[in-house]
């Protein structure tokens, strides 16, 4: 089985508050006594998309030094900027091309997809990314289950704020999944609330936000609980393709 930790929406902005919350969840993950195959970080990693913010992320999670106990896999969100992201976080040449990456393990594969739209907080999987997903899945063994990970959930979550930024062309994504039964599910971020639902008949799991928790309409006034505990998820992908998720808070 494939064991994946999952966090999202760090919104690191070089303030002590955001840094401490990121370090808190990092410390919990780094101190786990059992095996984890990778950590997924599903977007809005930086708050303003600057090189300095990505350099801080890289330091906290050991992305450039190899200090992490397992691979740290990332994808951009609406607050991220592709060129600084590539340069300061990944150590790649700066460009505005979509930031997509595939990671194949013994028991499954994870496709970290770019749903960001340059110059906008809106979400979309562009033609380049769809072609990349199709080509990557074609190259995998037919028995390997795969997860898609990106920032913007493609369904309504019953809050007007995240629901205003659903990625466009969700029908195209649903059609792709219908053709690709090996896709075991989707993991996303963006909503600042852990959530579980379905999309195209498969699980869709929304990871908790590190920066704070969205207050749902029936929970009272105000948009966010900035002092809510930091959250994380663990997704377990069995070799049968069954996906199981557990959610935790970090005091």
C-alpha positions, 0 to 999 in steps of 0.5 A: 500500500501507498501511505501519503501525508497531505497538507495544503494552503500554507500561505507562507508570507514571511510572518512568524505566524505562518512560519510557526504553523508550517513548522508545527505540522512539519515537526509532527510529520518528521517525527512519525515513527512509522513509514510514510511514502511522501508528503503532498502539498496541494497549492497556495504554498506562498501567499504572494508568490514571491521568491523569498516566500518560496525560499522560506518554504524550501528551508522549512521542508528541506526541499533543496537540502534533502533533509526531509524523511520522505519526498515532498511533492508540491503543486501550485495554487491560485496564490502561487506564481509559476516562475518564482515557484520553479526557480526558488522552490524547485531549483528549475529555470523560471518559466510560465509553463504548467508545473506538473510532475509524476511520481511512481512508487512500488504500489501506486503513482501520484500525478501532481497537476497544475490547476493555477491560472497565471495572473488569476486566483481562478482554477483550470487544468489547461490543455497542456496539463490534460495532455500530460495526464493522458500521456503519463497514464499511458506510460504506467503499467495497467495494474498501477493505481494512480491519484490526481492531486491539484489545488482547486476542487472540481465540485461545490463544497457548499460555501460561497467562497471556495465554490466561486473558484471551481476549475473550469471544464470539470466535464472534461475532467470527468470524461477523462476519469471515465476513460481512466479507471486506474485513477483511484481518486483526487486530492485537492486543497483550496477550501481551507476545510477538510472535506470528503465527497466524490467526483466522477464516481471516485473519492475526492478528498480536500486537505486541511489548510495549514494557515487556518480553517474556513468557517462554514455558513452554519457555523456562525459569522466570520470567514475563517478561524485563524487560531484553529489547530493545524490540520493534515490528512493521511491517504492510504492507497491500496494495491487494489485501488481502494483509497482510505483517508484519515484526518488529524489536527496538530495541537 
